[in-house]
């Protein structure tokens, strides 16, 4: 955008019309496909028969205070489609590969079809709220609606940074509704987990041992699947029995860990020796789970889920809707706390930035809950409880 400059235009009078009026001709920012440029624009101050010259001057000073402060953006002339194109070209490439794909898909499939031809001033909080309500009515999941709201909010945030928007973000007070889980989050029992590990087969994606070590690493460390696939031999410290997270392999791309908290060193006990033994003669900078037929690149986690983990879980009767590698991450976080770790220790191990996220991953085991309840009842007189129930005192 061109640099700001102070303007003090003369008050002009238009007399070749039925009702003469006062106006000024300042240079104001105008949005074009090539960005912001300054153009001279007529701004009416008022009719000559309704205001004095002094009142016209006061009105001019009010308008020029906004213009000279650099906030005079004609939002009514900016098409959302033009803004979102700039957003995709300038801002989205600064994000991670997976986030870029998510933004582009949601913008293409949901946001652009609804708002492409709208002007910025027409996209109000009420409009956004109605739009998300319609998405909910069509069955779009809560997390997807949350993602749409966040992306649309990011578009307006960037518009403010580029000085194309001056006002409250229309997504600020939008309610995306009550969160509802699509399926119940579960963790497998120890016996079922042993059957699952024993049943993992050799496939074109990886050997049975490779699949087992991927799952065991998730169970022992709580790493994300992308962090496990990104492990290299140099990340394993046998002497200290640890692994170090410094990178991730996410669907064909080598990327940075998800957050700063994700950069961590985790104890994995004797599994450190097993991982290096599995890696064999691979160089320190080679992926432990890399495939020789793919120039040493790890497999895609979606392929592992579709062709290895889910079919095996179905064969041993362990599969439930929502089952995947995150199941083992939840299991680690839950078992770690059952073994005595504090919630903050579990948060650090998982690489979560917020303790509330760790809480969502913690699943209460039914048998453990039963033990808790029995321990509570043991503190009171159980025979008395039985007598009260028999007498109808306890429903």
C-alpha positions in Angstrom: 0.0 0.0 0.0 1.4 3.5 -0.8 2.8 5.4 2.1 0.5 7.6 4.2 0.5 11.4 3.7 -1.4 14.2 5.4 -4.2 15.7 3.2 -6.3 18.9 3.7 -8.4 19.2 0.5 -10.5 22.3 -0.3 -14.2 22.3 0.3 -15.9 22.4 -3.2 -19.5 23.2 -4.1 -21.4 21.4 -6.8 -24.0 23.9 -8.2 -25.0 22.3 -11.6 -27.6 20.1 -9.9 -31.1 20.7 -8.4 -29.7 20.6 -4.8 -26.2 22.0 -4.6 -23.9 20.2 -2.1 -20.5 20.5 -0.5 -17.9 17.9 -1.3 -14.1 17.2 -1.1 -11.8 15.2 -3.4 -9.1 13.5 -1.3 -7.0 10.6 -2.4 -8.2 7.4 -0.7 -7.0 3.7 -0.9 -8.8 1.6 -3.5 -8.5 -2.1 -3.7 -7.5 -3.5 -7.1 -6.3 -7.0 -8.2 -2.7 -5.6 -7.9 -3.2 -4.4 -4.3 -4.0 -1.0 -2.9 -3.6 2.2 -4.9 -4.6 5.8 -4.2 -7.3 7.4 -6.3 -9.0 10.7 -6.1 -12.6 10.2 -4.9 -15.5 12.6 -4.4 -16.9 12.5 -0.9 -20.1 14.4 -0.3 -20.3 16.5 3.0 -23.9 17.6 2.8 -26.5 19.8 1.0 -25.9 23.5 0.9 -29.5 24.1 2.1 -29.0 21.9 5.2 -25.6 23.0 6.5 -23.4 26.1 6.7 -19.8 26.3 5.5 -18.6 26.0 9.1 -20.6 22.7 9.5 -19.2 21.5 6.2 -15.7 22.2 7.4 -16.3 20.3 10.6 -17.6 17.4 8.6 -14.6 17.5 6.4 -12.2 17.4 9.4 -14.1 14.4 10.8 -13.7 12.5 7.5 -10.1 13.5 6.9 -9.1 12.4 10.4 -10.0 8.9 9.3 -8.4 9.2 5.9 -5.1 10.6 7.3 -5.0 7.9 10.0 -4.9 5.3 7.2 -8.2 3.7 8.1 -10.3 4.8 5.1 -10.8 1.5 3.3 -13.8 1.2 1.1 -14.9 -2.2 2.4 -18.1 -2.1 0.3 -16.1 -2.4 -2.9 -13.8 -5.3 -1.8 -15.0 -8.7 -3.1 -14.4 -11.5 -0.7 -13.3 -13.7 -3.7 -10.4 -11.2 -4.4 -9.4 -11.1 -0.8 -9.3 -14.9 -0.4 -7.2 -15.3 -3.6 -4.6 -13.0 -2.0 -4.9 -15.0 1.2 -4.2 -18.2 -0.6 -1.3 -16.7 -2.6 0.4 -14.8 0.2 -0.5 -16.2 3.7 -1.3 -19.9 3.2 2.2 -20.8 1.8 3.7 -19.7 5.1 1.8 -22.6 6.9 2.8 -26.3 7.2 2.1 -28.7 4.3 -0.8 -30.4 6.0 -2.4 -27.1 7.2 -2.0 -25.7 3.7 -4.0 -28.7 2.3 -6.6 -28.3 5.0 -7.0 -24.6 4.3 -7.2 -25.0 0.5 -9.7 -27.8 0.7 -12.0 -26.1 3.2 -11.8 -22.8 1.2 -12.5 -24.5 -2.1 -15.4 -26.8 -0.9 -17.1 -24.6 1.7 -16.0 -21.0 2.1 -15.6 -19.8 -1.5 -18.9 -21.3 -2.8 -20.7 -19.4 0.0 -18.9 -16.0 0.1 -17.0 -15.6 -3.2 -19.3 -13.0 -4.6 -20.0 -11.2 -1.4 -18.5 -7.8 -0.4 -16.6 -7.7 2.9 -19.2 -5.4 4.5 -21.9 -8.0 3.8 -20.2 -10.8 5.8 -21.5 -10.0 9.3 -21.6 -12.0 12.5 -25.2 -12.9 11.8 -24.4 -14.1 8.3 -21.6 -16.3 9.5 -23.7 -17.7 12.3 -26.5 -18.7 9.9 -24.0 -20.2 7.5 -22.5 -22.4 10.2 -26.0 -23.4 11.4 -26.8 -24.5 7.9 -23.6 -26.6 7.8 -24.6 -28.2 11.1 -28.0 -29.0 9.7 -26.4 -30.8 6.8 -24.5 -33.0 9.2 -21.0 -31.4 9.0 -19.1 -32.4 12.1 -18.4 -30.0 15.0 -14.6 -30.1 14.4 -15.1 -29.3 10.7 -17.4 -26.3 11.5 -14.8 -25.1 14.0 -12.1 -25.3 11.3 -14.3 -23.3 8.9 -14.9 -20.6 11.4 -11.2 -20.4 12.3 -10.1 -20.2 8.6 -12.7 -17.5 7.8 -11.5 -15.6 10.9 -7.9 -15.9 9.7 -8.9 -14.4 6.4 -10.3 -11.3 8.1 -7.3 -11.1 10.4 -5.0 -11.0 7.4 -7.3 -8.4 5.8 -6.8 -6.2 8.9 -3.0 -6.8 8.7 -3.1 -5.7 5.0 -5.3 -2.7 6.0 -8.2 -3.9 3.9 -10.5 -4.3 6.9 -11.2 -2.0 9.8 -13.7 -3.3 12.3 -14.5 -6.3 14.5 -13.8 -9.7 13.0 -17.3 -11.1 12.1 -16.3 -14.6 13.4 -15.5 -13.3 17.0 -18.8 -14.1 18.7 -20.0 -17.0 16.5 -21.2 -20.0 18.3 -20.5 -23.3 16.6 -22.8 -25.3 18.8 -22.4 -27.9 21.4 -19.6 -30.3 20.8 -20.8 -33.9 20.2 -18.5 -36.9 19.7 -19.0 -38.9 16.6 -17.9 -42.1 18.4 -16.9 -43.0 21.9 -13.1 -42.9 22.5 -11.8 -46.2 23.8 -8.5 -47.8 24.6 -7.9 -51.5 24.2 -7.4 -53.9 27.0 -4.0 -55.4 27.6 -5.0 -58.9 26.4 -6.6 -57.6 23.2 -3.5 -55.5 22.6 -1.2 -58.5 22.9 -3.3 -60.4 20.3 -3.2 -57.4 18.0 0.6 -57.1 18.2 1.0 -60.9 17.5 -1.3 -60.7 14.5 0.4 -57.9 12.6 1.4 -59.3 9.2 4.2 -58.7 6.7 2.9 -56.3 4.0 4.3 -54.3 1.0 4.2 -51.3 3.3 6.3 -52.7 6.1 7.2 -56.0 7.8 5.3 -57.3 10.7 8.2 -56.4 13.0 8.2 -52.9 11.6 4.4 -52.5 12.3 4.9 -53.9 15.8 7.7 -51.5 16.6 5.6 -48.5 15.3 2.8 -49.5 17.7 5.2 -50.3 20.6 6.9 -46.9 20.2 3.5 -45.2 20.3 2.5 -47.1 23.4 5.8 -46.6 25.2 6.4 -42.9 24.3 3.0 -41.4 23.3 4.5 -40.0 20.1 2.3 -39.0 17.2 2.4 -41.3 14.2 4.1 -38.6 12.2 6.8 -38.2 14.9 7.4 -42.0 14.9 7.7 -42.2 11.1 10.1 -39.3 11.3 12.5 -41.0 13.6 16.0 -41.6 12.4 18.8 -43.7 13.9 20.5 -40.7 15.3 17.5 -39.9 17.4 17.9 -43.1 19.5 20.2 -42.9 22.5 20.8 -46.5 23.7 23.0 -45.4 26.7 20.2 -43.2 28.1 17.4 -45.3 26.6 15.7 -42.3 25.0 14.4 -41.1 21.7 14.5 -37.5 20.6 11.7 -35.8 18.5 13.1 -33.2 16.1 11.1 -33.8 13.0 8.0 -35.4 11.7 7.0 -37.3 8.5 3.5 -36.2 7.6 2.0 -37.8 4.5 5.0 -37.6 2.2 6.5 -34.4 3.6 9.3 -33.9 6.2 8.1 -31.2 8.5 8.8 -29.5 11.8 7.2 -30.9 14.9 3.6 -29.7 15.5 4.4 -27.3 18.3 7.5 -26.2 20.4 6.3 -28.5 23.1 6.5 -31.4 20.6 10.3 -31.1 20.5 11.1 -33.4 23.4 13.2 -36.4 24.6 11.3 -39.4 25.9 12.4 -42.4 27.9 11.5 -45.7 26.1 13.6 -48.2 28.2 14.9 -51.3 26.4 12.8 -50.4 23.3 15.8 -48.1 22.3 18.0 -51.2 21.8 15.2 -52.9 19.9 14.7 -50.0 17.5 18.4 -49.8 16.6 18.5 -53.5 16.1 15.5 -53.2 13.8 17.2 -50.4 11.9 20.2 -52.6 11.3 22.9 -51.1 9.1 21.0 -47.9 8.2 23.0 -44.7 8.4 22.3 -42.3 11.3 20.4 -39.9 9.0 18.2 -42.6 7.5 14.6 -43.2 8.7 14.2 -46.2 11.0 10.9 -47.1 9.3 12.0 -46.1 5.8 11.3 -48.3 2.8 14.0 -49.4 0.5 11.7 -49.4 -2.5 10.8 -45.7 -1.9 14.3 -44.3 -1.5 14.3 -44.8 2.2 11.1 -42.8 2.8 8.6 -44.0 5.4 5.1 -45.2 4.4 2.1 -42.9 4.5 0.2 -43.3 7.9 -3.1 -43.4 6.0 -1.9 -46.5 4.1 -0.8 -48.1 7.3 -4.2 -47.5 8.8 -6.1 -48.8 5.8 -4.0 -51.9 4.9 -2.3 -52.9 8.1 -3.7 -51.7 11.4 -7.4 -51.6 10.8 -7.6 -55.1 9.1 -5.6 -56.6 11.9 -7.8 -55.0 14.6 -10.8 -56.3 12.8 -9.4 -59.9 12.7 -8.7 -60.0 16.4 -12.0 -58.3 17.4 -10.3 -55.2 18.7 -11.7 -52.7 16.1 -14.1 -50.0 17.1 -15.2 -46.9 15.2 -12.5 -44.3 15.6 -9.7 -46.8 16.0 -6.3 -45.7 14.7 -2.8 -44.8 15.8 -4.2 -42.1 18.1 -5.8 -44.9 20.1 -2.3 -45.9 21.2 -1.4 -42.3 22.0 -4.5 -42.1 24.2 -3.5 -45.4 25.8 0.0 -44.1 26.7 -1.4 -40.9 28.2 -4.0 -42.9 30.2 -1.7 -45.7 31.4 1.1 -43.3 32.2 -1.3 -41.5 34.7 -2.5 -44.9 36.1 1.2 -45.8 36.7 1.5 -42.7 38.9 2.4 -39.8 36.5 0.8 -36.4 37.3 -1.4 -34.8 34.6 1.4 -32.3 33.9 4.0 -35.1 33.5 1.6 -36.8 31.0 1.1 -33.4 29.2 4.9 -33.0 28.9 5.3 -36.6 27.7 2.6 -36.2 25.0 4.0 -32.9 23.8 0.7 -31.0 24.4 0.8 -27.3 24.7 -2.2 -27.2 27.0 -3.2 -29.5 29.9 -6.8 -29.4 28.7 -5.7 -31.3 25.6 -4.2 -34.0 27.7 -7.4 -34.3 29.7 -9.3 -35.0 26.5 -6.9 -37.9 25.7 -7.3 -39.4 29.2 -9.7 -42.4 29.2 -11.0 -43.9 32.4 -10.7 -47.7 32.4 -14.0 -49.4 33.4 -12.3 -51.9 35.7 -10.2 -49.2 37.4 -13.4 -47.1 37.9 -15.1 -50.1 39.4 -12.2 -50.5 41.8 -12.5 -46.8 42.8 -16.2 -47.1 43.5 -15.7 -50.3 45.6 -12.9 -48.5 47.6 -15.4 -45.7 48.3 -18.1 -48.1 49.5 -15.6 -50.0 51.6 -15.3 -46.9 53.8 -19.0 -47.1 54.9 -21.1 -49.9 56.4 -21.9 -52.2 53.4 -24.4 -54.4 55.3 -26.2 -51.2 56.3 -26.4 -50.2 52.6 -27.9 -53.7 51.7 -30.5 -53.3 54.5 -31.5 -49.9 53.3 -31.9 -51.1 49.7 -34.0 -54.1 50.8 -36.2 -51.7 52.8 -36.7 -49.5 49.7 -34.5 -46.7 51.0 -32.2 -46.8 48.0 -33.7 -46.8 44.6 
